Amino acid sequence: MRIRGREKLIKQYQMHKAAGRILELPSKHKGRWHELFGNDNPIYIEIGTGRGRFISTLAHQHPDINFVGIELEHELLGRVGRKAAELEVGNNLILTPADASRLIDFFDAGEVHRIYLNFSDPWPKTRHAKRRLTYRSFLQSYRSVLRADGAVHFKTDNRDLFEFSLNELADDDWKLSAITLDLHNSRWMEGNIMTEYEEKFSSRGMPIYRVEARPYPKREQQGVE
C-alpha cells in the first residue's frame, strides 16, 4: 500500500502509542488481554486494519466489545489512531504493529471471539499463495485462538481470492454461512460497515464477496477417516 505523509503519520503513531492506544510487543499480553482491557468482554480482532474506518466504527458502536487492530505498517496505525480519536472511541480499542503469521504468539487458545479479514492482499501469483491470509496455515492459527463458537468474517472484491478462500476453508473443516457474491445487494448488507477500499470498489460497480466461517472440529479429531 502506498502511504503518503509518512513523517506526519509516524508522529501520530508515537502520539497514540504514548496515549496507550497503540501497544507494541503484544506477545506480553497473551492470555491476559482481559486484564489489559480491564473487563471480561468479548475480544474481536481485525487483521490488516488499513486506514481504520472499519474497526474504529465498530469500536465506537460497540463499547461492550474489546477490539484489537493488527497492522504490519506502523505508519498506517498512526492513521487508525487518528480515526479512532475523531470518533471518540473509548478504551475498548487497542492497535498493535504485528505480523499476522505470529497470531498464536499474541493470543491464548480460545481467547478470541471473532476475526475480521477485510480486503486482504490477494497475492495473485501462485507461488505467493502461502502469504494469503486465508491460506491453510493461517486458518490453523485462527482455529487455535478462536473460541469453539468463534468465527472469521471475510470480505473481498477479488473473485479469485474468494474462491481460493472458500476451498481452503472447506478443506480445513470450517462451517461456512452467510455466503454472498454480491454483499451490497444481499440481506447481509444490513449493519455492514464499509472499509475505505470497499467504498471505492463498490462505487465502481464491483461486487463485494463475503463469507462467515466457524471452526468445526477437525475430521481426524472426530475419528473420521
matplotlib code that plots the C-alpha trace (Angstrom):
import matplotlib.pyplot as plt

x = [0.0, 1.3, 1.4, 1.5, 2.8, 4.9, 6.6, 3.3, 1.9, 4.9, 4.4, 0.8, 1.9, 4.2, 1.4, -1.2, 1.5, 2.2, -1.6, -1.9, -3.9, -1.0, 0.6, 3.9, 5.0, 1.5, 3.0, 3.5, -0.3, -1.0, -3.7, -4.1, -5.9, -8.8, -6.5, -5.3, -8.8, -10.0, -13.1, -14.2, -15.9, -15.6, -12.5, -12.8, -9.7, -9.2, -6.1, -5.0, -6.7, -5.9, -6.8, -9.0, -12.6, -14.0, -12.5, -12.9, -16.5, -17.2, -15.5, -17.5, -20.8, -20.0, -18.3, -19.2, -16.8, -13.0, -11.3, -7.7, -6.4, -3.4, -1.5, 2.1, 2.6, 3.4, 2.5, -1.0, -1.6, -1.0, -3.9, -6.1, -5.3, -6.4, -9.6, -10.4, -9.8, -12.1, -14.9, -14.1, -13.6, -13.1, -10.6, -12.1, -9.8, -6.1, -3.9, -0.7, 2.0, 2.4, 2.7, -0.5, 1.7, 2.5, -1.1, -0.7, 2.2, -0.2, -3.4, -4.1, -6.3, -9.9, -9.1, -10.6, -14.3, -14.2, -11.6, -12.2, -10.4, -11.3, -9.9, -6.7, -3.8, -4.8, -1.2, -2.3, 0.8, 0.6, 4.0, 2.7, -0.3, 1.1, 1.0, -2.7, -4.5, -6.9, -4.2, -4.4, -1.6, -3.3, -6.6, -5.0, -3.7, -7.2, -8.6, -6.1, -7.0, -10.8, -13.4, -15.3, -18.2, -16.0, -16.0, -14.0, -15.7, -14.1, -14.8, -13.0, -13.5, -11.3, -13.2, -10.2, -9.2, -12.7, -12.9, -9.5, -10.6, -13.8, -11.8, -9.2, -11.9, -13.8, -10.7, -9.8, -13.3, -14.8, -18.6, -19.5, -22.5, -23.7, -22.0, -22.8, -21.3, -22.8, -22.9, -24.4, -27.4, -27.9, -29.7, -26.3, -25.8, -27.8, -25.4, -22.4, -19.6, -17.7, -14.0, -12.3, -11.5, -15.0, -16.5, -14.1, -14.7, -18.5, -18.7, -17.3, -20.0, -17.7, -19.4, -18.2, -17.8, -18.4, -18.5, -18.6, -16.7, -16.8, -14.2, -15.6, -13.5, -11.0, -12.1, -9.2, -10.3, -13.8, -12.3, -13.4, -11.1]
y = [0.0, 3.4, 5.6, 9.4, 11.8, 9.2, 11.6, 13.0, 9.6, 8.4, 11.4, 10.4, 6.8, 8.0, 10.2, 7.4, 5.0, 7.4, 7.7, 3.9, 3.3, 1.6, -1.3, -2.8, -6.3, -7.9, -11.3, -9.9, -9.9, -13.4, -14.9, -11.7, -9.3, -9.0, -7.6, -5.1, -4.0, -4.2, -6.3, -9.7, -8.5, -10.5, -9.9, -9.2, -8.7, -7.3, -8.4, -5.7, -2.5, -0.4, 3.2, 2.2, 3.2, -0.3, -1.2, 2.4, 2.5, -0.9, 0.0, 3.2, 1.4, -1.5, -0.2, -3.5, -5.4, -5.2, -4.7, -5.4, -4.0, -5.7, -4.0, -4.5, -0.9, 1.3, 4.4, 3.1, 2.7, 6.4, 7.0, 4.4, 6.1, 9.4, 7.9, 6.5, 9.9, 11.5, 9.1, 9.5, 5.7, 4.6, 2.3, -0.8, -0.4, -1.3, -1.2, -3.2, -3.3, -7.1, -9.8, -12.0, -15.1, -14.9, -14.7, -17.7, -15.8, -13.0, -14.8, -17.8, -20.7, -19.6, -16.0, -14.5, -14.4, -13.1, -12.4, -9.9, -10.1, -7.2, -6.8, -8.6, -8.6, -11.3, -12.2, -13.3, -15.3, -19.0, -19.0, -16.5, -18.5, -19.1, -15.4, -15.1, -14.6, -17.5, -20.0, -23.1, -22.3, -19.0, -20.8, -23.2, -20.3, -18.7, -22.1, -22.1, -18.7, -18.7, -19.9, -23.0, -20.7, -18.1, -17.1, -15.5, -12.8, -12.3, -9.7, -9.1, -7.6, -10.3, -13.2, -15.5, -14.9, -15.6, -18.9, -19.8, -18.9, -21.0, -24.0, -23.6, -23.2, -26.2, -28.3, -27.3, -28.3, -24.9, -24.4, -21.7, -19.4, -16.0, -16.6, -13.9, -13.0, -9.5, -8.2, -4.8, -6.4, -9.1, -9.4, -9.3, -5.7, -4.5, -3.4, -3.7, -1.2, -0.3, 0.0, 2.7, 0.1, -1.3, 2.1, 2.7, -0.7, -0.7, 2.9, 1.4, -1.2, -4.0, -6.8, -7.5, -11.1, -12.2, -15.3, -16.2, -19.3, -21.2, -23.9, -27.4, -29.9, -31.4, -34.7, -36.5, -35.3, -36.7, -40.1, -39.8, -41.4]
z = [0.0, -0.9, 2.2, 1.9, 4.5, 6.3, 8.6, 9.9, 10.3, 12.3, 14.7, 15.1, 15.7, 18.5, 20.0, 20.1, 21.4, 24.3, 24.9, 25.2, 22.1, 20.3, 22.0, 20.9, 22.0, 22.1, 23.0, 26.5, 26.9, 25.6, 27.8, 29.7, 27.3, 29.6, 32.3, 29.8, 28.8, 32.5, 31.8, 30.5, 27.4, 24.1, 22.0, 18.3, 16.1, 12.7, 10.8, 8.4, 9.6, 6.6, 7.4, 10.3, 9.4, 9.9, 13.3, 14.7, 13.7, 15.2, 18.5, 18.6, 18.0, 20.4, 23.6, 25.3, 23.0, 23.1, 19.7, 18.7, 15.4, 13.9, 11.1, 10.0, 8.7, 11.7, 9.7, 9.0, 12.7, 13.1, 10.7, 12.5, 15.8, 14.3, 13.1, 16.5, 18.1, 15.6, 16.5, 20.2, 20.6, 24.2, 25.8, 24.0, 21.0, 21.0, 18.0, 17.6, 14.9, 14.3, 11.8, 11.4, 10.9, 14.7, 15.9, 18.2, 19.9, 20.8, 21.9, 24.0, 22.9, 22.9, 23.8, 20.6, 19.8, 16.2, 13.5, 10.6, 7.3, 5.1, 1.6, 2.3, -0.2, -2.8, -3.6, -7.1, -8.1, -7.3, -5.7, -3.2, -2.1, 1.4, 2.1, 1.6, 5.0, 4.1, 3.4, 5.5, 7.8, 8.7, 9.2, 11.6, 13.7, 13.7, 14.8, 17.7, 19.1, 18.5, 20.9, 19.9, 18.9, 17.3, 13.7, 10.9, 8.8, 5.4, 2.7, -0.6, -4.0, -5.6, -7.0, -7.4, -3.8, -2.6, -4.5, -3.1, 0.4, 0.2, -0.9, 1.8, 4.5, 3.3, 3.1, 6.7, 8.0, 8.6, 8.6, 6.0, 6.2, 5.1, 1.7, -0.9, -4.2, -4.0, -0.5, -1.3, -2.9, -0.3, 3.1, 4.8, 3.9, 6.9, 9.5, 7.2, 7.8, 4.7, 4.6, 2.6, -0.1, -0.1, -0.7, -3.6, -5.2, -4.8, -6.2, -9.4, -9.5, -8.4, -6.4, -2.9, -1.8, 1.8, 4.0, 7.7, 8.8, 12.0, 13.0, 13.1, 15.0, 12.5, 10.9, 12.4, 15.9, 15.2, 14.3, 10.7, 8.1]

ax = plt.figure().add_subplot(projection="3d")
ax.plot(x, y, z, "-o")
ax.set_aspect("equal")
plt.show()
